[in-house]
Amino acid sequence: MTELTQRLRSTAYLLIIITTSSYLLYQCGVFDREFVISPRNAIFQNIDDTTQGGNTQSWIDYDGKSLSLSCQIADVAKWPFCEVAINLSSGVKGIDLSQYHSIGLDIDYNSPLSDERIRVYLRNFDPAYSSKGDPVSSKFNAIEFAPGVGNGIQVIPMQAFQVLSWWIADYEVPIEYSGPQFNNVTIIEIATGSNIKPTTYSLKLKQLVFYGKWISESMLLRFNIFLWLLSAIGFLVWERWKLHCGLKEIEKKTIQLVSANKNLHQENLFFEELAYKDALTGTNNRNAVDRWLQEVLEHARINHQPFSIIYLDIDHFKLINDTFGHHKGDEILREFAQLLNNRIRRTDMLVRWGGEEFIIFCSGTDRAGVTGFSEELRQIIENNDWNDGLAITCSIGVAQLSGHENFDSLLQRADNALYKAKKLGRNRVATA
């Protein structure tokens, strides 16, 4: 075994040990962190419907271990309630909880009905939609669940929180701010459920904790990759220095080889881009979709997130080719693709599916959302000032992923919706 081979093997063994150990420590919870909410870092207060003209009476008590909220609900207010409000700050600068993956709640809830649900709000302040003088303008990230009595701590993923639709509508929140947000949480609210009755309720909060990691799995991966790259670069620099001391000719050949490898890498990048881009319109092609589609669909199923597709087809495109020639048809395809690219979101993917057909893949958007979005796209195409005074329109089919449906079934339903739009007269949006 040569000296070079021995050094390579020793370095590789050391890196493997470091990489494996770091992942074992990660899986064993060494990097876990918790943020416990208590009277030491927050202010607890009771709130009820008296601020809204109600007559509910509520009071809280803290015995050093748990906080109890008692409510005597009166059937006076339109929406009677009582809650524990946990203030994390005195102003608009709250706590960043976006790095935590779960919330743990140990609550005993005594109510007239068994398995009655309570509401938990993480209120996020953002100047984009919130104002200091309006406490309701802070975003309502909400969950509802039935804590029962004596069930211990229940761990709920942060992904389970949803933004209340009435709040989005009342404050006309743009779609880019309508999702859950935890980067500046100022208040946590734990409130009675939606259908409470005029009687006595009690809620005992034993523990409220957020679970996260000091370092994310992706950051750990990047660290290990950087460590391997740094070791490789250091090893190469060391060997090159040794070669420079005694082997001038080998150094010359090495430089030539590095230059050739660089050119080859650039050529590979160029051909890789050609493989995943449509040459005419510059959009993605089917090869680009194949690389990530299954992973995206699986993510949507596991996390119960919506996934929808928009199937577009230029109306009477064959007639345009036959009348004005294929060169004109190519110009229209390029402009059509550019109009779509200018409108889609960063999370969307536009693909030229074939001929005059395009598909937009929309992660995290349900059928109602993509239907409205599709209508905007249809109007953009119809109202565009096309060259030569042409009137270009498109027909659109929309479908949302259902349960464990595979992509072929989803695509077929979108295609059926597209056919329905054409059958109804074209220049319209139809849903599956």
Buried (B, 14 or more C-beta within 10 A) or exposed (E): EEEEEEEEEEBBEEBEEBBEEBBEEBEEEEBEEEBEBBEEEBEBEBBBBBEEEBBBBBEBEEEEEBBBBBBBBBEBBEEBBBBBBBBBBEEBEBBEBBBBBBBBBBBBBEBEEEEBBBBBBBBBBBEEBBEEEEEEBBBBBBBEBBBBEEEEEBEBEBEBBEBBEEBBEEBEBEEEBBBBBBEBBBBBBBBBBEEBEEEEBEBBBBBBBBBBBEBBEEEBBEBBEEBBEEBEEEBEEEBBEEBEEEEEEEBEEBEEEEEEEEEEEEEEEEEEEEEBBBEEBEBBBBBBBEEEBEEBBEBBBEEEBBBBBBBBBBBBBEEBBEEBEEEBBEBBBBBBBBBBBEBBBEEBBBBBBEEBBBBBBBBBBBBEBBBEBBBEBBEBBBEBEBEEEEEBBBBBBBBBBEEEBEBEEBBBBBBBBBBBBBEEEBBBBBBB
